[in-house]
Amino acid sequence: MARARRLGDVPRRADARVISWSCRRASLAELRRPEEPDGIQPGRQRPARPAGRYYDQLGSGLSDQPGEPSLWQLDRFVDEVEQVRAALGLDSGSFVLFGHSWGGILAIEYALRYQQHLRGLVISSMMASGPAYSAYAEQVLMPEMDQAALAEIKSLEASGDIGNPRYMELLTEQHYVRHVLRMPSADWPDPVQRGFAHINPAIYVSMQGPSELGISADASLASWDRTAELPSIEVPALVIGASYDTMDPAPMEMMAGRLPKGRYLHCQNGSHLAMYDDQGTYFAGLIDFLHDIGRR
């Protein structure tokens, strides 16, 4: 059973504009531009603000975690999104689907099947091609790493010793703090720490592989590619890329061009989690997109 939660009124610090987003799930509440005041001027009606909902997918977080490998299929996860949408009563007048990383794959797949229910679509830090993602890791990101460290990473993968603490230590210092979240790992925000701490390896490894260094050849998403189908997604769409992402930003800009109502947001100082390391650019662009489609 997948458990859904609603984000309503949350305590706000003076500098709080959003609540946390994580790599595997996302939430947004009380979204506003930084220059918008908390108070409402006399005679002005408070504008409607988007309510964010997030849920733990089957196999993650507080949802049931059955040990059944046949469940970890892309089509079933897409059906799960549709079940949540229907249960919440969302429709094309109210439903903007945000997908980050793996969620971007889900968002694309959902839009290809159920776009009649969408008001808008956000694809954050996900290319439309698994092979292209892996090629970028192999041809651009891996050559930039310390080659001795990369060889040790590959050796641990080949021996199946990915549970060895040395494996994550190497990935963190050689890749994650450069391309996943560009700050010392000890300073990563709590939602990110919790996200990594609660990854379900049975799902992650079978669909992606052992790390963020591309998709393993034997993973179920290795050949996934929806580049050719992008023109059939006709709802307003925002594609977000970043200079230091694990994903090549050039194909993500291309994706926005192929989507009939697409636009591209580039986070110059961001990585895979640009909502943290290029927060101003990321949320200004996201909020502008939500305001624009809200006026349509």
JOPEZI-V144097 format. One record per residue. N is the residue number from 1. PHI is phi in whole degrees, -180 to 180 (none if undefined). NEAR is the number of other ideal C-beta (glycine too) atoms within 10 Angstrom. Layout:
N:PHI:NEAR
N:PHI:NEAR
This chain:
1:none:8
2:-89:18
3:-108:12
4:-106:13
5:-136:14
6:-111:12
7:-98:14
8:-110:10
9:-73:7
10:-125:11
11:-61:6
12:-117:12
13:-77:6
14:-61:5
15:-101:6
16:-82:11
17:-123:17
18:-146:19
19:-98:17
20:-69:16
21:-117:24
22:-119:22
23:-65:21
24:-101:22
25:-147:19
26:-135:20
27:-146:19
28:-143:24
29:-151:19
30:51:18
31:-69:18
32:-153:16
33:-69:11
34:-57:10
35:-83:6
36:-77:12
37:-75:7
38:-70:8
39:-85:8
40:-110:10
41:-69:6
42:-56:5
43:85:5
44:-106:8
45:-85:6
46:-63:7
47:-69:10
48:-66:7
49:-117:14
50:-70:16
51:-94:13
52:-101:20
53:-129:19
54:-138:21
55:-147:22
56:-85:19
57:-63:22
58:-53:21
59:96:19
60:-135:19
61:54:20
62:-92:12
63:-78:17
64:-58:11
65:-127:14
66:-70:12
67:-87:7
68:-127:10
69:-57:11
70:-66:7
71:-79:14
72:-89:18
73:-122:13
74:-58:15
75:-60:9
76:-68:12
77:-66:21
78:-64:20
79:-60:14
80:-64:18
81:-58:22
82:-65:13
83:-64:13
84:-65:16
85:-58:18
86:-64:12
87:-66:11
88:-86:14
89:71:8
90:-86:17
91:-147:13
92:-67:12
93:-87:7
94:-139:14
95:-105:18
96:-109:20
97:-96:24
98:-106:22
99:-131:22
100:-111:24
101:59:23
102:-56:21
103:-63:24
104:-65:24
105:-62:24
106:-60:21
107:-64:24
108:-62:27
109:-63:19
110:-63:24
111:-64:27
112:-67:14
113:-102:14
114:-132:17
115:-64:16
116:-64:10
117:-96:20
118:-99:24
119:-89:18
120:-164:21
121:-141:27
122:-124:23
123:-114:31
124:-109:29
125:54:29
126:-149:27
127:-76:30
128:-88:24
129:-143:19
130:-63:21
131:-60:16
132:-68:17
133:-62:25
134:-65:20
135:-63:14
136:-64:21
137:-63:20
138:-75:12
139:-94:11
140:-117:10
141:-77:21
142:-64:17
143:-62:9
144:-81:12
145:-80:19
146:-62:12
147:-70:10
148:-67:9
149:-66:15
150:-62:18
151:-62:11
152:-68:15
153:-60:24
154:-64:12
155:-65:11
156:-65:19
157:-66:16
158:-63:8
159:-88:9
160:74:9
161:-98:11
162:-76:16
163:-82:10
164:-64:12
165:-55:7
166:-63:11
167:-62:18
168:-70:18
169:-60:12
170:-66:21
171:-60:21
172:-64:17
173:-75:15
174:-97:20
175:-133:22
176:-66:23
177:-77:18
178:-103:16
179:-129:22
180:-97:25
181:-151:25
182:-83:20
183:-158:14
184:-53:10
185:-60:16
186:-66:7
187:-99:11
188:-60:20
189:-61:16
190:-56:9
191:-60:20
192:-70:21
193:-59:14
194:-67:14
195:-60:20
196:-68:18
197:-69:7
198:-113:13
199:-62:14
200:-92:17
201:-59:10
202:-61:16
203:-84:21
204:-59:19
205:-69:17
206:-70:17
207:-97:20
208:-111:22
209:119:21
210:-79:19
211:-153:22
212:-88:21
213:-86:23
214:80:23
215:-105:21
216:-63:18
217:-62:10
218:-97:9
219:-80:19
220:-68:18
221:-96:18
222:-58:17
223:-104:11
224:-64:18
225:-157:14
226:-121:18
227:-56:16
228:-68:10
229:-89:14
230:-55:22
231:-61:12
232:-85:13
233:-90:24
234:-103:13
235:-83:21
236:-56:21
237:-139:28
238:-117:25
239:-111:29
240:-115:30
241:-128:26
242:-148:28
243:-61:14
244:-108:20
245:-66:25
246:-68:25
247:-99:23
248:-70:20
249:-68:22
250:-62:12
251:-64:17
252:-71:24
253:-66:15
254:-61:19
255:-57:25
256:-61:20
257:-70:13
258:-84:17
259:-76:25
260:-54:13
261:-121:15
262:-91:21
263:-140:16
264:-118:18
265:-119:23
266:-109:18
267:-100:24
268:-61:11
269:-105:15
270:-98:26
271:-122:24
272:-63:24
273:-108:31
274:-65:29
275:-66:29
276:-109:20
277:-98:18
278:-142:22
279:-63:17
280:-61:11
281:-65:18
282:-60:24
283:-78:20
284:-62:14
285:-68:20
286:-65:20
287:-66:19
288:-59:14
289:-62:20
290:-65:20
291:-66:14
292:-64:13
293:-74:18
294:-69:15
295:-86:5
296:-83:8
